[in-house]
């Protein structure tokens, strides 16, 4: 690789960061049916195409999008999604149930939408999915350690409770006076 190519790759990365901020991509990832997904209308905006054009490209290459790559939301899921986006601007409502693309589906989209922008946007989206996976992994580790700590505290609480019970038993006087052992001196 010569210096000219290295400069070009750096320029591309700089262009990518200006093209789509990471936070915008991260905010477009949702959890539906236990999968992290992005919706067709959000992807179309990121790729700079109309939603209709994106869906047409997908339908022309439908064999590349099995059910674990892409699925369409049910009417109940769409209605629930509408209720979450209470303040929609004019033209930002869903006329049809949106398609949801999993991480693999988004990766496949870059091959269907064959453009430089699609490749660059796809890189940003993949980085967002990876970052989200890392965050979730960290949270799982933290949750596991917290559960372990709770178990230890519960065990210590039980042990301390047993110690206090033993001390209370030692402190209580006998119920009836004990009979003296030995001889009585007159």
C-alpha positions as CSV (number, residue, x, y, z in Angstrom):
1,X,0.0,0.0,0.0
2,X,1.5,3.4,-0.9
3,X,1.1,6.7,0.9
4,X,-1.6,7.9,-1.5
5,X,-3.8,4.8,-0.7
6,X,-3.3,5.3,3.1
7,X,-4.4,8.9,2.8
8,X,-7.4,7.9,0.9
9,X,-8.5,5.3,3.5
10,X,-8.1,7.9,6.3
11,X,-10.1,10.4,4.3
12,X,-12.8,7.7,3.9
13,X,-12.9,7.1,7.6
14,X,-13.2,10.8,8.3
15,X,-15.9,11.0,5.7
16,X,-17.7,8.1,7.3
17,X,-17.7,9.8,10.7
18,X,-19.2,13.0,9.2
19,X,-21.6,11.0,7.1
20,X,-23.4,9.3,10.0
21,X,-22.7,9.9,13.7
22,X,-22.5,6.7,15.7
23,X,-25.2,7.9,18.1
24,X,-27.7,8.2,15.4
25,X,-27.2,4.7,14.2
26,X,-27.3,3.3,17.8
27,X,-30.6,5.1,18.4
28,X,-32.1,3.3,15.4
29,X,-31.6,-0.2,16.8
30,X,-34.6,-1.7,18.5
31,X,-35.3,-5.0,20.3
32,X,-38.2,-6.8,18.6
33,X,-39.1,-10.5,19.1
34,X,-35.8,-10.9,21.0
35,X,-33.7,-9.6,18.0
36,X,-31.8,-6.4,17.7
37,X,-33.3,-4.9,14.5
38,X,-33.4,-1.8,12.4
39,X,-36.5,-0.7,10.5
40,X,-36.8,-0.4,6.7
41,X,-37.7,3.4,6.9
42,X,-34.7,4.2,9.2
43,X,-32.3,2.2,6.9
44,X,-33.7,3.9,3.8
45,X,-32.9,7.3,5.4
46,X,-29.4,6.2,6.4
47,X,-28.7,4.8,2.9
48,X,-30.1,7.9,1.2
49,X,-32.8,6.1,-0.7
50,X,-36.6,6.0,-0.5
51,X,-38.2,3.3,1.6
52,X,-40.1,2.0,-1.4
53,X,-36.8,1.6,-3.4
54,X,-35.1,-0.2,-0.5
55,X,-38.1,-2.7,-0.2
56,X,-38.1,-3.2,-4.0
57,X,-34.4,-4.0,-4.0
58,X,-35.0,-6.5,-1.2
59,X,-38.0,-8.1,-3.0
60,X,-35.9,-8.5,-6.1
61,X,-33.3,-10.4,-4.1
62,X,-35.7,-12.1,-1.6
63,X,-33.7,-15.3,-1.5
64,X,-30.9,-13.4,0.3
65,X,-33.2,-12.5,3.1
66,X,-34.4,-15.5,5.1
67,X,-36.7,-15.1,8.0
68,X,-33.8,-14.7,10.5
69,X,-32.4,-11.8,8.4
70,X,-35.7,-9.9,7.8
71,X,-39.3,-10.0,8.9
72,X,-42.3,-7.8,8.7
73,X,-43.9,-6.4,11.8
74,X,-47.4,-7.6,12.7
75,X,-50.3,-5.1,12.9
76,X,-50.1,-5.2,16.7
77,X,-46.3,-4.5,16.7
78,X,-46.8,-1.7,14.2
79,X,-49.6,-0.2,16.4
80,X,-47.4,-0.5,19.5
81,X,-44.6,1.2,17.6
82,X,-46.9,4.0,16.6
83,X,-47.9,4.6,20.2
84,X,-44.2,4.9,21.2
85,X,-43.6,7.6,18.7
86,X,-46.4,9.9,20.0
87,X,-45.1,13.1,18.4
88,X,-44.8,12.3,14.7
89,X,-44.3,15.0,12.2
90,X,-46.4,15.2,9.0
91,X,-45.5,12.3,6.7
92,X,-43.6,10.3,9.4
93,X,-46.3,7.8,10.1
94,X,-46.3,4.2,8.9
95,X,-48.6,3.6,6.0
96,X,-47.6,0.0,5.9
97,X,-46.1,-2.3,8.4
98,X,-42.4,-1.8,8.4
99,X,-39.8,-4.5,7.7
100,X,-37.3,-5.3,10.5
101,X,-33.8,-6.2,9.5
102,X,-31.5,-8.1,11.9
103,X,-27.8,-7.5,11.9
104,X,-27.3,-10.2,9.2
105,X,-30.1,-8.6,7.1
106,X,-28.4,-5.2,7.3
107,X,-25.1,-6.8,6.2
108,X,-26.9,-8.4,3.3
109,X,-28.5,-5.0,2.3
110,X,-25.1,-3.6,1.4
111,X,-24.8,-6.2,-1.3
112,X,-28.3,-5.5,-2.6
113,X,-27.8,-1.7,-2.6
114,X,-24.6,-1.6,-4.6
115,X,-23.3,2.0,-4.0
116,X,-20.4,3.6,-2.2
117,X,-22.8,5.3,0.3
118,X,-24.4,1.9,1.1
119,X,-21.0,0.4,1.8
120,X,-20.0,3.3,4.1
121,X,-23.4,3.3,5.9
122,X,-23.2,-0.4,6.3
123,X,-19.8,-0.1,8.0
124,X,-21.2,2.4,10.5
125,X,-24.2,0.2,11.2
126,X,-22.0,-2.9,11.8
127,X,-19.8,-0.9,14.2
128,X,-23.0,0.2,16.1
129,X,-24.2,-3.5,16.4
130,X,-20.7,-4.5,17.7
131,X,-20.7,-1.7,20.2
132,X,-24.2,-2.6,21.4
133,X,-23.1,-6.3,21.7
134,X,-20.1,-5.2,23.8
135,X,-22.3,-3.1,26.1
136,X,-24.8,-5.9,26.6
137,X,-22.0,-8.3,27.4
138,X,-20.7,-5.9,30.0
139,X,-24.1,-5.6,31.5
140,X,-24.5,-9.4,31.6
141,X,-21.2,-9.7,33.4
142,X,-22.2,-7.0,35.9
143,X,-25.6,-8.6,36.5
144,X,-23.9,-12.0,37.1
145,X,-21.5,-10.5,39.6
146,X,-24.4,-8.7,41.4
147,X,-26.4,-11.9,41.7
148,X,-23.3,-13.7,43.1
149,X,-22.8,-10.9,45.6
150,X,-26.5,-11.1,46.6
151,X,-26.1,-14.9,47.2
152,X,-23.1,-14.3,49.4
153,X,-24.9,-11.6,51.4
154,X,-27.9,-13.9,51.9
155,X,-25.6,-16.7,53.1
156,X,-23.8,-14.2,55.4
157,X,-27.2,-12.9,56.7
158,X,-28.3,-16.5,57.5
159,X,-25.0,-17.2,59.3
160,X,-25.1,-14.0,61.3
161,X,-28.7,-14.8,62.2
162,X,-27.6,-18.2,63.5
163,X,-24.9,-16.5,65.6
164,X,-27.3,-14.1,67.2
165,X,-29.7,-16.9,68.0
166,X,-27.0,-18.9,69.7
167,X,-26.0,-15.8,71.7
168,X,-29.6,-15.2,72.8
169,X,-29.9,-18.8,73.9
170,X,-26.8,-18.4,76.0
171,X,-28.1,-15.2,77.6
172,X,-31.5,-16.5,78.6
173,X,-31.7,-17.7,82.2
174,X,-32.8,-21.2,82.9
175,X,-36.6,-21.7,83.3
176,X,-36.5,-23.3,86.8
177,X,-33.8,-22.9,89.4
178,X,-31.2,-25.6,89.4
179,X,-30.8,-27.8,92.3
180,X,-27.7,-27.4,94.3
181,X,-25.2,-30.2,94.1
182,X,-23.2,-31.2,97.0
183,X,-23.6,-31.1,100.9
184,X,-25.2,-28.4,102.9
185,X,-23.3,-27.1,105.8
186,X,-25.3,-26.3,108.9
